[in-house]
Amino acid sequence: MNKKPRSVCEEKAYESIFNEHSETLRNFIYYKCGDIEQAEDIVQESFVKLWRNCAKVIFEKAKSYLYTVAKNIFLNEVAHKKVVLQHQVHLASDRTNETPEFLFEEREFMVKLEKAIADLPEKQREVFLLSRIDKKKYSEISDIVGISVKAVEKRMSQALVTLRARIGDI
């Protein structure tokens, strides 16, 4: 007697697969995403996909098919959320509350500041940039440049006086 293999397309077989695997599949996805509603939606999508492809899925392979489909749906949702988040971050960075005049003035000021720093004598510029850009302490600058802390203080003071004279009080 040859026993006919069970087909996933048979309503009773499909129902038994659902009853046997839906809860553990939901838990599997829930442990991945931490959102019970999302997990239930993914399980539902997985079973819909199983039903649509029932003729192609062997009854004995239905469980692995469901887990693979559910995992792929979850990964696709995660990838989609990443794209949406990147797009939102990009949009947020494109928007600004500043007026075009303010942005123009800011750009103009930055050019003026960069030129003033570039025009500083080398020793003053070196100390200024180490302090303000690299956030080094005067003692660290002293070690790097090989001069006393007092000499660092004097160079910094001279650099600030020169910059204030060139671009105003900063």
Backbone torsions as a table, in degrees:
resi	resn	phi	psi	omega
1	MET	NA	116.4	175.5
2	ASN	-84.8	125.7	177.8
3	LYS	-91.5	126.7	-179.0
4	LYS	-70.5	130.5	179.4
5	PRO	-64.4	144.9	-179.6
6	ARG	-70.7	143.2	179.5
7	SER	-107.4	138.0	178.0
8	VAL	-65.2	-23.7	-178.5
9	CYS	-73.4	-15.4	176.7
10	GLU	-73.2	134.7	-175.0
11	GLU	-58.3	-44.0	-179.1
12	LYS	-64.7	-41.4	180.0
13	ALA	-66.1	-44.1	179.5
14	TYR	-62.3	-42.9	179.2
15	GLU	-62.9	-39.7	179.2
16	SER	-67.5	-37.0	175.4
17	ILE	-62.9	-44.8	-179.9
18	PHE	-61.2	-49.6	-178.1
19	ASN	-62.6	-35.6	-176.0
20	GLU	-78.9	-33.5	-169.6
21	HIS	-116.2	-14.0	-172.7
22	SER	-62.5	-42.5	-177.7
23	GLU	-68.8	-45.6	-179.6
24	THR	-68.7	-33.6	176.2
25	LEU	-66.2	-41.9	177.1
26	ARG	-60.6	-45.6	179.3
27	ASN	-62.4	-41.0	178.5
28	PHE	-57.0	-47.9	-179.9
29	ILE	-72.1	-37.7	178.8
30	TYR	-60.1	-40.4	178.8
31	TYR	-65.0	-27.6	178.4
32	LYS	-79.0	-41.9	-171.5
33	CYS	-104.2	-24.1	179.2
34	GLY	76.3	11.8	-178.8
35	ASP	-128.8	109.9	-174.1
36	ILE	-63.3	-38.9	-179.6
37	GLU	-66.5	-41.6	177.4
38	GLN	-63.2	-41.6	179.1
39	ALA	-61.4	-43.5	179.7
40	GLU	-65.4	-38.4	177.9
41	ASP	-63.5	-42.1	-179.5
42	ILE	-65.7	-41.1	177.9
43	VAL	-61.7	-43.9	179.7
44	GLN	-62.1	-45.0	177.5
45	GLU	-59.7	-40.3	-178.9
46	SER	-63.3	-42.6	179.5
47	PHE	-70.3	-33.1	175.6
48	VAL	-63.5	-44.0	179.2
49	LYS	-63.7	-39.3	176.8
50	LEU	-60.9	-42.9	-178.7
51	TRP	-65.0	-42.5	-179.9
52	ARG	-65.7	-29.0	-178.6
53	ASN	-109.7	22.5	-173.7
54	CYS	-58.2	-32.5	-178.8
55	ALA	-70.7	-23.6	-177.4
56	LYS	-92.7	-15.3	-174.2
57	VAL	-101.2	127.4	176.6
58	ILE	-75.5	138.7	-176.4
59	PHE	-51.9	-43.8	-177.2
60	GLU	-68.5	-20.6	-179.0
61	LYS	-99.6	3.5	-175.6
62	ALA	-61.5	-40.4	-178.7
63	LYS	-62.0	-50.8	-179.0
64	SER	-64.6	-35.0	177.0
65	TYR	-60.9	-47.0	-179.1
66	LEU	-61.4	-45.1	-179.0
67	TYR	-65.2	-39.6	179.1
68	THR	-66.1	-45.9	180.0
69	VAL	-62.6	-45.5	-178.9
70	ALA	-62.6	-44.1	179.4
71	LYS	-62.4	-43.0	179.7
72	ASN	-65.9	-39.7	177.0
73	ILE	-62.1	-44.5	178.8
74	PHE	-60.7	-47.2	-179.1
75	LEU	-63.4	-37.1	176.7
76	ASN	-65.1	-39.3	177.7
77	GLU	-65.3	-41.4	178.2
78	VAL	-62.8	-45.3	179.1
79	ALA	-61.9	-41.0	178.7
80	HIS	-63.6	-43.0	179.0
81	LYS	-62.6	-37.5	177.6
82	LYS	-62.6	-43.9	-180.0
83	VAL	-63.3	-44.8	179.3
84	VAL	-61.0	-44.7	-179.7
85	LEU	-63.0	-43.9	177.8
86	GLN	-62.0	-38.9	179.4
87	HIS	-66.1	-42.1	179.1
88	GLN	-64.7	-42.1	178.4
89	VAL	-63.0	-42.8	179.4
90	HIS	-62.4	-44.1	179.1
91	LEU	-63.9	-41.9	-178.9
92	ALA	-64.3	-36.8	-179.6
93	SER	-74.1	-23.5	178.3
94	ASP	-77.0	-26.7	-178.6
95	ARG	-88.3	146.2	177.5
96	THR	-148.5	152.2	179.9
97	ASN	-88.5	-8.1	-177.7
98	GLU	-78.1	148.4	177.7
99	THR	-76.4	160.2	177.0
100	PRO	-59.4	-34.4	178.6
101	GLU	-63.4	-43.2	179.3
102	PHE	-62.5	-45.2	179.9
103	LEU	-61.6	-40.3	178.4
104	PHE	-64.6	-45.3	179.3
105	GLU	-63.1	-38.9	179.1
106	GLU	-63.9	-45.1	178.5
107	ARG	-61.9	-42.6	178.9
108	GLU	-62.0	-42.8	179.0
109	PHE	-63.8	-41.8	-179.3
110	MET	-63.4	-39.1	177.5
111	VAL	-64.0	-43.4	179.5
112	LYS	-63.0	-42.8	180.0
113	LEU	-64.7	-46.7	179.4
114	GLU	-60.3	-40.0	178.9
115	LYS	-66.6	-42.6	179.8
116	ALA	-63.2	-41.2	178.2
117	ILE	-66.0	-42.2	179.9
118	ALA	-63.2	-31.8	-178.2
119	ASP	-81.8	-8.3	177.4
120	LEU	-62.9	149.3	172.2
121	PRO	-57.6	147.7	-173.1
122	GLU	-50.6	-47.2	-176.3
123	LYS	-66.3	-37.9	177.5
124	GLN	-69.5	-43.5	179.9
125	ARG	-60.5	-42.7	-179.6
126	GLU	-59.8	-48.9	-179.5
127	VAL	-65.8	-42.9	-179.3
128	PHE	-60.5	-48.3	-178.0
129	LEU	-68.2	-38.2	176.8
130	LEU	-62.3	-37.7	-178.2
131	SER	-77.0	-51.7	-171.4
132	ARG	-86.2	-31.1	-178.5
133	ILE	-95.6	-49.0	-178.5
134	ASP	-85.3	-5.3	176.8
135	LYS	58.0	37.4	178.1
136	LYS	-84.6	147.7	174.7
137	LYS	-79.0	159.3	-179.5
138	TYR	-58.1	-37.0	179.9
139	SER	-66.1	-37.3	177.6
140	GLU	-67.6	-42.4	178.2
141	ILE	-61.4	-41.2	178.7
142	SER	-56.2	-45.7	179.4
143	ASP	-66.2	-42.5	-177.0
144	ILE	-65.5	-47.9	-173.9
145	VAL	-82.7	-26.0	179.5
146	GLY	85.3	34.6	177.1
147	ILE	-129.7	171.2	-179.4
148	SER	-74.4	162.0	177.7
149	VAL	-62.1	-38.3	178.5
150	LYS	-60.5	-41.4	179.0
151	ALA	-64.9	-37.8	176.6
152	VAL	-62.7	-47.0	179.5
153	GLU	-58.4	-43.8	-179.1
154	LYS	-64.3	-45.6	179.5
155	ARG	-63.1	-40.7	-179.8
156	MET	-64.7	-44.3	179.5
157	SER	-60.6	-44.9	179.5
158	GLN	-63.9	-40.7	179.6
159	ALA	-62.7	-43.0	-179.4
160	LEU	-66.6	-40.5	178.2
161	VAL	-61.4	-44.6	-179.6
162	THR	-64.1	-45.0	-179.2
163	LEU	-65.5	-41.1	178.9
164	ARG	-62.7	-38.9	179.4
165	ALA	-66.4	-36.5	-176.7
166	ARG	-79.3	-40.0	-173.7
167	ILE	-126.1	3.6	179.7
168	GLY	98.5	-175.4	-174.6
169	ASP	-77.1	121.2	178.5
170	ILE	-116.5	NA	NA
